[in-house]
Amino acid sequence: MNSREAVTATGLGKSYGRVRALQQVDLAIEAGAFVLVTGPNGAGKSTLLRLIAGLACPCTGQVRVFGGDPRREPAVRRRIGMMAEQPMLYGELSAAENLRFFARLYGLPAADVEVRVRTVLEQVGLGARADALVRTLSRGMRQRLAWARAWVHHPDVWVLDEPFSGLDQQGREQLRAHLRSERTRGATCLVVTHRPDELLGLATCGVMLADGRIVAQQDARQLRGHAANGASCSQGSTGR
């Protein structure tokens, strides 16, 4: 694998019963890239992110993150931070308890966990709700906590599925600013969004899926060209 590639997929396929969610997907994402993943509902976007994050097993092909298998290698999973479409939080635990659990799961040194948890909660605007049970939090607060969960272990690869869902305007601006700083730091980001215009200023490239296949890929210039012409970046050439 090219040392500059953070994520690669080769012949990647995933089916759920008779439904083919992904078919023969080949993808290479350079380290430090900010990728917008677009396409219609049911195109396979969330499935692709779950495979990259190691949360699902491919039926065919393989996915590698920094050359390793995210399903089989804990050291690889520790480099990935995911915001899934569903927050993946424990409702009967407090916000702080959730982050402590995931911080330990991702291998943060025990001596660093408490400081890191409190710091991240403050940074996402939940410092005052650290001890609140997750089930009592609003949707927007749970989304902020999902953001904190993905961030608590300093990931090198961000895998974000509709990360702005449920956030108010202030939250959206804060998350955009954070992603901007992560891109500056050199982290790799893959973002599924139905609102690509919100992230065009950060994107280095775009991938469009339809019917489980990649049907278009665009660089930053092409993405912004479509936006300037009043079209969504998800409306590029199908490449078929």
C-alpha positions in Angstrom: 0.0 0.0 0.0 1.1 3.5 -0.8 2.3 5.1 2.5 0.3 8.2 1.6 -3.0 6.3 1.6 -5.0 6.3 4.8 -8.0 4.2 3.5 -8.2 1.7 0.7 -11.0 -0.6 -0.4 -10.6 -3.3 -3.0 -13.5 -5.2 -4.6 -15.5 -4.3 -1.5 -19.0 -5.8 -1.3 -21.7 -6.1 1.3 -25.1 -7.7 1.2 -27.9 -8.0 3.7 -29.9 -11.0 2.6 -30.8 -10.4 -1.0 -30.1 -6.7 -0.8 -26.7 -5.7 -2.2 -25.6 -2.6 -0.2 -22.2 -2.3 -1.9 -20.8 -3.9 -5.0 -17.2 -4.0 -6.2 -16.1 -0.7 -4.6 -12.5 0.3 -5.2 -11.3 3.4 -3.3 -8.1 5.0 -2.3 -8.1 7.9 0.1 -4.9 9.8 0.7 -3.9 10.7 4.3 -5.1 14.1 5.1 -7.9 14.1 2.5 -11.4 15.5 3.4 -13.9 13.4 1.4 -17.6 14.2 0.9 -19.5 10.9 0.3 -22.8 11.7 -1.4 -25.6 9.9 -3.1 -29.3 9.1 -2.8 -30.9 7.2 0.1 -30.0 3.5 -0.1 -26.9 4.1 -2.1 -24.6 2.3 0.3 -23.0 5.4 2.0 -23.5 4.3 5.6 -22.5 0.8 4.8 -19.3 2.0 3.3 -18.5 4.0 6.5 -19.3 1.1 8.8 -17.0 -1.2 6.8 -14.2 1.4 7.0 -14.7 1.8 10.8 -14.6 -2.0 11.3 -18.3 -2.1 12.5 -19.3 -4.5 9.7 -17.7 -7.4 7.9 -17.5 -7.3 4.1 -18.9 -10.1 2.1 -16.3 -9.6 -0.6 -13.1 -7.7 -1.0 -11.3 -5.9 1.8 -10.9 -2.5 3.4 -7.6 -1.3 5.0 -6.9 1.7 7.2 -3.2 2.6 7.2 -2.6 -0.9 5.9 -4.4 -2.7 8.6 -7.7 -4.5 9.1 -10.0 -2.4 11.2 -12.1 -5.4 12.3 -9.2 -7.6 13.4 -6.6 -5.1 14.6 -7.3 -3.1 17.8 -4.4 -0.7 17.0 -6.1 0.2 13.7 -9.5 0.8 15.3 -7.9 3.1 17.8 -6.9 5.4 15.0 -10.6 5.7 13.8 -13.2 8.1 15.3 -16.8 7.5 14.1 -20.0 9.5 14.4 -22.7 7.0 13.2 -26.2 8.0 12.0 -27.3 6.7 15.4 -25.3 8.0 18.3 -24.1 4.6 19.7 -24.3 5.7 23.3 -25.5 4.1 26.5 -28.7 5.7 27.8 -28.4 4.6 31.4 -24.9 5.9 31.8 -24.0 9.6 32.2 -22.3 11.6 29.5 -19.0 11.4 31.4 -19.4 7.6 32.1 -19.9 7.0 28.4 -16.7 8.9 27.5 -14.8 7.1 30.2 -15.9 3.8 28.9 -14.9 4.6 25.3 -11.7 6.3 26.3 -10.6 3.1 28.1 -11.9 0.9 25.2 -9.7 2.9 22.8 -6.7 2.4 25.0 -6.1 5.8 26.6 -3.8 5.6 29.6 -5.8 5.4 32.8 -4.0 8.4 34.2 -5.2 10.5 31.3 -8.8 9.4 31.0 -10.4 11.8 33.5 -8.7 14.9 32.3 -9.4 14.0 28.7 -13.1 13.3 29.4 -13.7 16.6 31.2 -11.8 18.5 28.6 -13.7 17.1 25.6 -17.0 17.5 27.3 -16.2 21.2 27.8 -15.1 21.6 24.2 -18.3 20.2 22.8 -20.4 22.3 25.1 -21.5 19.6 27.6 -19.4 20.4 30.6 -22.4 21.3 32.7 -24.2 18.1 31.7 -21.3 15.7 32.4 -23.2 13.8 35.1 -26.6 13.8 33.3 -27.9 10.4 32.0 -27.8 10.2 28.3 -31.4 9.2 28.1 -32.3 12.6 29.6 -30.4 14.6 27.0 -31.9 16.3 24.0 -31.2 15.0 20.5 -28.8 17.9 19.9 -26.9 17.1 23.2 -26.7 13.5 22.3 -25.2 14.4 19.0 -22.7 16.6 20.7 -21.8 13.6 23.0 -21.4 11.4 19.9 -19.0 14.0 18.6 -17.1 13.8 21.9 -17.1 10.0 21.8 -15.5 10.1 18.3 -12.9 12.6 19.4 -11.9 11.4 22.9 -9.0 9.2 21.7 -7.5 11.7 19.2 -8.3 9.7 16.0 -6.3 10.0 12.8 -9.3 9.0 10.6 -12.8 10.6 11.1 -15.7 8.6 9.7 -18.8 10.8 10.0 -22.4 9.8 9.0 -24.6 12.9 8.9 -22.6 14.6 11.7 -24.8 17.8 11.7 -28.0 15.9 12.4 -29.9 17.4 15.3 -27.3 20.1 16.0 -28.5 23.7 16.3 -26.7 26.5 14.3 -24.2 27.1 17.0 -23.4 23.4 17.2 -23.0 23.2 13.4 -20.6 26.1 13.4 -18.6 24.6 16.2 -18.3 21.2 14.6 -17.3 22.8 11.3 -14.6 24.7 13.1 -13.4 21.6 14.8 -13.3 19.6 11.5 -11.3 22.5 10.0 -8.8 22.2 12.8 -8.6 18.5 12.3 -7.9 18.9 8.6 -5.1 21.4 9.4 -3.7 18.8 11.8 -3.5 16.3 9.0 -6.4 14.0 10.0 -8.3 12.2 7.2 -12.1 12.8 7.1 -14.8 10.9 5.3 -18.2 12.5 5.7 -21.6 11.4 4.5 -23.9 14.3 4.2 -27.1 15.4 2.3 -25.9 19.0 2.7 -22.4 18.9 1.0 -22.6 22.7 0.6 -21.9 23.0 4.4 -18.5 21.4 3.9 -17.3 22.5 0.5 -14.8 24.8 1.9 -13.0 21.9 3.6 -13.4 19.2 1.0 -10.5 18.0 -1.1 -12.5 15.5 -3.1 -15.9 13.9 -3.4 -17.3 10.4 -4.0 -20.8 9.7 -5.2 -22.5 6.3 -4.7 -25.6 4.9 -6.4 -27.0 1.4 -6.2 -24.0 0.3 -4.1 -21.4 1.5 -6.6 -19.1 4.5 -7.0 -20.5 6.3 -10.0 -18.5 9.6 -9.7 -15.4 11.0 -8.1 -14.5 14.7 -8.1 -11.6 16.7 -6.9 -11.9 20.0 -5.0 -12.0 22.1 -8.1 -14.8 20.1 -9.7 -16.8 20.1 -6.4 -16.6 23.9 -6.2 -17.3 24.3 -9.9 -20.6 22.5 -9.5 -21.5 24.6 -6.5 -20.7 27.8 -8.3 -23.0 26.7 -11.1 -25.8 26.2 -8.6 -25.6 22.4 -8.5 -25.0 20.0 -5.6 -21.7 18.3 -5.7 -23.7 15.0 -5.7 -24.9 15.8 -9.2 -21.8 15.2 -11.2 -21.2 12.9 -14.1 -22.2 9.4 -13.3 -19.1 8.0 -14.9 -21.1 5.1 -16.2 
